[in-house]
Amino acid sequence: MAHKHDPKDPSMAKQVMAGTLATATVNTGGKLMSKASKHPLLVFGLGMVAGYFVYKYRKDIIASATRTIDAGKDFVLHQKENLEDIVAEAKEAK
């Protein structure tokens, strides 16, 4: 079964860019948090800001997580089908 490309699906380049940005954010955030942890009021303020943005974009976050879970399920199903095809071909060859 051939995989059909849907133009509405996000491209691999976008996913690679998102991963790169996430890595850079984590590295920068780690350095920032080590400095910010010395100032409790600043940590509280950062928590308030983070909570605000999580609340503001909660629907987008949930939708993104749901898409990721669905993509993972589709990937596993596709790999299972490929494995079944390989096993069937191996049985036919004998």
N, C-alpha and C positions, 0 to 999 in steps of 0.2 A: 504494500500500500504506500503510494507516494505521499509525501507531505505537501499540502497545498499552502502556499503563502497567501496570507490575508493582508492587503495593503493597510488595513486599519491597525494591525499589530505593531507594537513598538519595534523599531529596528535594533539590531545588535549594537550599532554605534551608540545609540542613546543609552543602552544598558551599560556599555563599557564606560561611557562618560559619567553616568550616575555612580557607578562603582568607584571610579577614580575620585570623584568629588566626595563621596562618603569616606574614603580612606584619608583624604587630605583633611576633611573636617574632624575626623577622629584624632588624627595626629595633632592638629592645632588645638583641638578641644582639650586634649590631655595636658598639654603645656599650660593652657589657660587655667584649667581647673586646679593644677598644682599650685599656681600662684594665687588663685582666688580662694583656695581653701584656708588661707591664712587670715582671711577677713570674713567673719561669720555673717555680718550684715550684707555683704556683697553676695555671698552664697544664697542667703534668703531672697534677695532681690532677683538673682538669676533663676531661682526656683519659681518665683512668682511669674516672671516673664515666660519661662518654659511652660508653665501651667496654662497661661493665657493662650499661647500659640497652640498647644495641644487641644485645648477646648475649642478654639476658633476653627481649627482645621480637623476636628475629630471625624467628620464624615468622610473627608478625603483620605485620612489615615486608615479608616476602617475599609473603605473601598479599595485602597491600594493593597492592604493586607489580604483582603478577600481575593483580589485578582492574583496575587502571588500564590496563595494557597491553591486556587483553581489551576494555575499554570503548573504547579508542582504535581497535582493530581493527574493532569493531562500528560505530563512528561512521564510519570511512572506508568500510566496506562499504555502509552506509546512504546516504552521500553519493554513492557510485558508482552505486547503484541509482537515486537521484533524478536524477542527471545522465543516465543512460541513458533514463529516462522522458522527460525534457525533450527530449533529442535525438530520440527516437522521435516525440514529439508534433510537433516542428518538421518532421520529414520527412513526416508525415501531412498537415500543413497546406499543404505545397507541392503 
